[in-house]
């Protein structure tokens, strides 16, 4: 007897395998340095970064943004520009930015004058990791490592 699998299961297995291979490209040292650079040196979040949970949340969002950029980089093979590809994943990208912003806002200060600066900081952080995932996945594809 053979085991019957669905296309959804196969698709999910393939996605997990791809994500594992792409995650090998993330350097843990770079991850920690970027979190420290974006959030540790800022006067908005430097007091919060002493909490391990907040730092780990930043790592999680960075990894998700990296994977999002890597997953959508396949459209560059079809001649799409980086901006149009970025627009394809607008909802997911916006969700990551909002999640990080609201998480930091919840655990941080409630000063409304700092909220906009914190939002821009979160957007830059997620965009930076999205671009890194995009570039690394394109390199992997060109080297036929996918």
C-alpha positions in Angstrom: 0.0 0.0 0.0 1.1 3.5 -0.7 0.7 6.5 1.4 -1.6 9.1 0.0 -0.4 12.7 0.4 -2.0 15.9 -0.7 -0.6 18.7 -2.7 -0.8 21.0 0.3 1.4 18.6 2.3 4.0 18.4 -0.5 3.9 22.1 -1.0 4.5 22.7 2.7 7.3 20.2 2.8 9.0 21.9 -0.1 8.6 25.3 1.5 10.1 24.1 4.8 13.0 22.5 3.0 13.6 25.8 1.1 13.4 27.9 4.2 15.9 25.7 6.0 18.3 26.0 3.2 17.9 29.8 3.0 18.2 30.2 6.8 21.8 28.8 6.5 22.6 32.2 4.9 21.8 34.1 8.1 24.9 34.9 10.2 23.9 35.0 13.9 26.6 37.5 14.6 25.1 39.9 11.9 21.7 39.3 13.4 22.7 40.3 16.8 24.8 43.3 15.5 21.9 44.7 13.5 19.4 44.3 16.4 21.9 46.1 18.6 22.6 48.8 16.0 18.9 49.5 15.3 17.5 49.2 18.7 20.3 49.1 21.2 21.9 52.4 20.2 18.6 54.3 19.8 17.5 56.4 22.7 14.0 55.2 22.0 14.6 51.6 22.7 18.0 51.3 24.5 16.4 50.9 27.9 14.1 48.1 26.6 16.9 46.1 25.0 18.0 44.9 28.4 15.0 42.5 28.4 15.8 39.2 26.6 12.3 38.7 25.4 12.3 42.0 23.4 15.6 41.1 21.8 14.3 37.7 20.8 11.2 39.3 19.3 13.4 41.4 17.2 15.3 38.3 16.1 12.0 36.6 15.2 10.8 39.5 13.1 14.2 39.8 11.4 14.1 36.1 10.4 10.5 36.4 9.2 11.4 39.4 7.1 14.5 37.6 5.7 12.3 34.6 4.7 9.7 36.9 3.2 12.4 38.5 1.0 13.8 35.2 0.1 10.4 33.7 -0.9 9.5 36.6 -3.1 12.9 36.9 -4.7 11.8 34.2 -7.2 9.9 36.9 -9.1 13.1 38.7 -10.1 13.8 35.7 -12.4 10.8 36.8 -14.4 12.1 40.3 -14.9 10.2 42.1 -12.2 11.7 45.0 -10.5 12.5 45.0 -6.8 9.9 47.6 -6.1 7.1 45.7 -7.8 8.2 42.5 -5.9 8.1 44.5 -2.7 4.5 45.6 -3.6 3.5 41.9 -4.1 4.2 41.2 -0.4 2.9 44.5 0.9 0.4 42.9 3.3 2.9 40.6 4.9 5.6 43.3 5.1 3.2 45.7 6.7 2.1 43.0 9.2 5.8 42.4 10.3 6.4 46.2 10.7 3.2 46.7 12.7 3.9 43.7 14.8 7.3 44.8 15.8 6.2 48.4 16.3 3.2 47.4 18.5 5.3 45.0 20.5 8.0 47.6 21.2 5.3 50.2 21.9 3.6 47.9 24.4 6.8 47.2 26.3 8.3 50.6 25.9 7.4 54.1 26.8 4.0 55.6 26.0 5.3 59.0 24.8 3.4 59.9 21.6 6.3 62.1 20.3 8.5 59.0 20.0 6.0 56.8 18.4 6.6 58.0 14.9 10.4 57.7 15.2 9.9 54.2 16.6 7.7 53.3 13.6 10.3 54.5 11.2 13.0 52.5 13.0 10.9 49.3 12.8 10.2 49.9 9.1 13.9 50.4 8.4 14.8 47.3 10.3 12.2 45.1 8.5 13.1 46.6 5.1 16.8 45.9 5.7 16.2 42.2 6.5 13.8 41.9 3.6 16.4 43.2 1.2 19.1 40.9 2.7 16.8 37.9 2.2 16.0 39.0 -1.3 19.7 39.4 -2.2 20.9 36.2 -0.6 18.1 34.1 -2.2 19.0 35.6 -5.6 22.6 34.7 -5.1 21.6 31.1 -4.2 19.4 30.8 -7.3 22.2 32.1 -9.5 24.6 29.7 -8.0 22.0 27.0 -8.3 22.0 26.2 -4.6 18.2 26.2 -4.3 
